[in-house]
Amino acid sequence: MSESDLKRVRGDLATMEQALDLGLPFGRLQVWLHLGLFAAGLFWAVWAALAPWGMWILLGVVPGILVLLGWVFLELRKGAPRARREAKIGTVVAVVLIVLVEAYFAWGKSLGIPVRLVGAIGLFFVGVALIPWALSKRGRLHGLGAAIPLMLFGVAVPVCTARQVVVGAGMAIAVAGLAVAAIQSWQLRRSGQTHAAN
């Protein structure tokens, strides 16, 4: 089979995949957004390490807020049905996790368990919960990029000082953003899909 035949077959497969809505539920814009999350996490970590304690929060959260606004904008403008469906599922999962984490913190506080220990265990198990979700579908595989840093950070929190926890949070966000972007980019390259879901 010649190179032109292979290109034609790949094009036909991409067209069929798009028509059947089987493509990946993300595109290059989401990769860039996760790279923005990497930059925000790195900024947070460096700022928390260098700024006077207590002052870091004033400027440290600004990049995170910008990334969050970018994320909301992208989720609202997704056009493909599969991308919209995945965005809805992701939103439901996030809301359920937030409610469960809040209930878990309230439970730990009521028992007098130190907040840092409760947080460490919570981070670890949120990371564990992301693994089956990430493995459930090809388009969710990038969740592994967030699961591993969360688990490692959860293990590290109990032995860290307060400042180290804040710096570590920034590093965990940075590593997760970079890993998710790398997995998404690899999947997009492998599938030949670069613009769907943008």
C-alpha positions as CSV (number, residue, x, y, z in Angstrom):
1,M,0.0,0.0,0.0
2,S,1.4,3.4,-1.0
3,E,1.8,6.4,1.3
4,S,-1.0,8.2,-0.5
5,D,-3.3,5.2,0.1
6,L,-2.4,5.1,3.8
7,K,-3.1,8.9,4.1
8,R,-6.5,8.4,2.3
9,V,-7.4,5.5,4.7
10,R,-6.4,7.5,7.7
11,G,-8.5,10.4,6.5
12,D,-11.5,8.1,5.9
13,L,-11.0,6.6,9.4
14,A,-10.8,10.1,10.9
15,T,-14.0,11.1,9.1
16,M,-15.9,8.0,10.3
17,E,-14.6,8.4,13.8
18,Q,-15.8,12.0,13.8
19,A,-19.2,11.1,12.3
20,L,-19.7,8.3,14.9
21,D,-18.4,10.7,17.6
22,L,-15.6,8.2,18.6
23,G,-12.8,10.7,18.8
24,L,-11.0,11.9,21.8
25,P,-13.0,14.4,23.9
26,F,-10.2,16.9,24.0
27,G,-8.0,18.8,21.6
28,R,-4.9,21.0,21.5
29,L,-6.5,23.8,23.6
30,Q,-6.9,21.4,26.5
31,V,-3.3,20.4,26.2
32,W,-2.3,24.1,26.4
33,L,-4.6,24.6,29.4
34,H,-2.9,21.8,31.2
35,L,0.5,23.4,30.4
36,G,-1.0,26.5,31.9
37,L,-1.8,24.5,35.0
38,F,1.9,23.3,35.0
39,A,3.0,27.0,34.9
40,A,0.5,28.0,37.6
41,G,1.6,25.2,39.9
42,L,5.3,26.0,39.4
43,F,4.7,29.7,40.1
44,W,2.7,28.7,43.2
45,A,5.5,26.5,44.5
46,V,8.3,29.0,43.9
47,W,6.3,31.9,45.3
48,A,5.3,29.9,48.4
49,A,9.0,29.0,48.9
50,L,10.3,32.5,48.6
51,A,7.5,34.9,49.8
52,P,7.1,35.8,53.4
53,W,4.9,33.3,55.1
54,G,1.3,34.5,55.0
55,M,1.9,36.8,52.1
56,W,2.2,34.1,49.5
57,I,-1.6,33.6,49.2
58,L,-2.1,37.2,47.9
59,L,-0.3,36.6,44.6
60,G,0.0,32.8,44.6
61,V,-3.6,32.0,43.7
62,V,-3.8,34.5,40.8
63,P,-2.4,32.1,38.1
64,G,-4.6,29.3,39.4
65,I,-7.7,31.5,39.1
66,L,-6.7,32.4,35.5
67,V,-6.3,28.7,34.6
68,L,-9.7,28.0,36.2
69,L,-11.3,30.8,34.2
70,G,-9.7,29.4,31.0
71,W,-11.0,25.9,31.9
72,V,-14.6,27.2,32.4
73,F,-14.4,29.1,29.1
74,L,-13.2,25.9,27.2
75,E,-15.8,23.7,28.8
76,L,-18.6,26.1,27.8
77,R,-17.5,26.3,24.2
78,K,-17.0,22.6,23.5
79,G,-19.0,21.7,20.4
80,A,-18.7,18.0,19.8
81,P,-21.4,15.9,21.5
82,R,-18.8,13.5,23.0
83,A,-16.8,16.4,24.4
84,R,-19.9,18.0,25.9
85,R,-20.9,14.6,27.4
86,E,-17.4,14.1,28.9
87,A,-17.4,17.7,30.3
88,K,-20.7,16.9,32.0
89,I,-19.4,13.7,33.4
90,G,-16.2,15.4,34.6
91,T,-18.3,18.1,36.3
92,V,-20.5,15.6,38.1
93,V,-17.4,13.6,39.2
94,A,-15.8,16.8,40.5
95,V,-18.9,17.9,42.4
96,V,-19.3,14.4,44.0
97,L,-15.6,14.4,45.0
98,I,-15.9,17.9,46.5
99,V,-18.9,16.9,48.5
100,L,-17.3,13.7,49.7
101,V,-14.0,15.5,50.6
102,E,-15.9,18.1,52.6
103,A,-17.9,15.3,54.4
104,Y,-14.6,13.5,55.0
105,F,-12.9,16.6,56.5
106,A,-15.9,17.3,58.7
107,W,-15.8,13.6,59.9
108,G,-12.1,13.8,60.7
109,K,-12.5,17.1,62.5
110,S,-15.3,15.7,64.6
111,L,-13.0,12.9,65.7
112,G,-10.2,15.3,66.5
113,I,-7.9,13.9,63.8
114,P,-5.3,16.5,62.7
115,V,-6.3,18.3,59.5
116,R,-3.0,17.5,57.9
117,L,-3.4,13.8,58.3
118,V,-7.0,13.9,57.1
119,G,-5.9,15.9,54.1
120,A,-3.0,13.5,53.3
121,I,-5.3,10.5,53.4
122,G,-7.9,12.3,51.3
123,L,-5.3,13.3,48.7
124,F,-4.0,9.8,48.4
125,F,-7.4,8.2,48.0
126,V,-8.7,10.8,45.5
127,G,-5.6,9.8,43.5
128,V,-6.5,6.1,43.9
129,A,-10.1,6.9,42.8
130,L,-8.8,8.6,39.6
131,I,-7.0,5.4,38.4
132,P,-10.1,3.3,37.5
133,W,-11.8,6.4,36.1
134,A,-8.7,7.0,33.9
135,L,-8.6,3.4,32.8
136,S,-12.3,3.2,32.0
137,K,-12.1,4.9,28.6
138,R,-9.4,5.8,26.1
139,G,-10.3,9.5,26.3
140,R,-9.8,9.5,30.1
141,L,-6.3,8.0,30.2
142,H,-4.8,11.4,30.9
143,G,-6.4,11.1,34.4
144,L,-3.4,8.9,35.3
145,G,-1.2,12.1,35.0
146,A,-3.1,13.6,37.9
147,A,-3.6,10.4,40.0
148,I,0.1,9.6,40.6
149,P,1.1,13.1,41.8
150,L,-1.9,13.3,44.1
151,M,-1.0,9.9,45.7
152,L,2.6,10.8,46.1
153,F,1.8,14.2,47.6
154,G,-0.7,12.6,50.0
155,V,2.1,10.2,51.2
156,A,4.5,13.2,51.6
157,V,2.2,15.6,53.5
158,P,2.5,14.1,57.0
159,V,6.3,14.5,57.1
160,C,6.3,18.1,55.7
161,T,6.3,21.5,57.5
162,A,3.4,23.9,56.8
163,R,5.5,25.7,54.2
164,Q,6.6,22.5,52.6
165,V,3.0,21.4,52.2
166,V,2.1,24.6,50.3
167,V,5.2,24.3,48.1
168,G,4.5,20.6,47.6
169,A,0.9,21.4,46.5
170,G,2.3,23.7,43.8
171,M,4.7,21.0,42.7
172,A,2.0,18.4,42.6
173,I,-0.2,20.7,40.5
174,A,2.7,21.4,38.2
175,V,3.6,17.7,37.7
176,A,0.0,16.8,37.2
177,G,-0.5,19.5,34.6
178,L,2.6,18.5,32.7
179,A,1.8,14.8,32.9
180,V,-1.8,15.3,31.8
181,A,-0.7,17.5,28.9
182,A,1.9,15.0,27.8
183,I,-0.6,12.1,27.8
184,Q,-3.2,14.1,25.9
185,S,-0.6,15.3,23.4
186,W,0.6,11.7,22.9
187,Q,-3.0,10.5,22.4
188,L,-3.7,13.3,19.9
189,R,-0.6,12.6,17.9
190,R,-1.3,8.9,17.9
191,S,-4.9,9.3,16.7
192,G,-4.1,12.1,14.2
193,Q,-6.8,14.2,15.9
194,T,-5.7,17.7,16.7
195,H,-8.7,20.0,16.4
196,A,-11.7,17.9,17.7
197,A,-13.3,19.0,20.9
198,N,-11.7,22.5,20.7
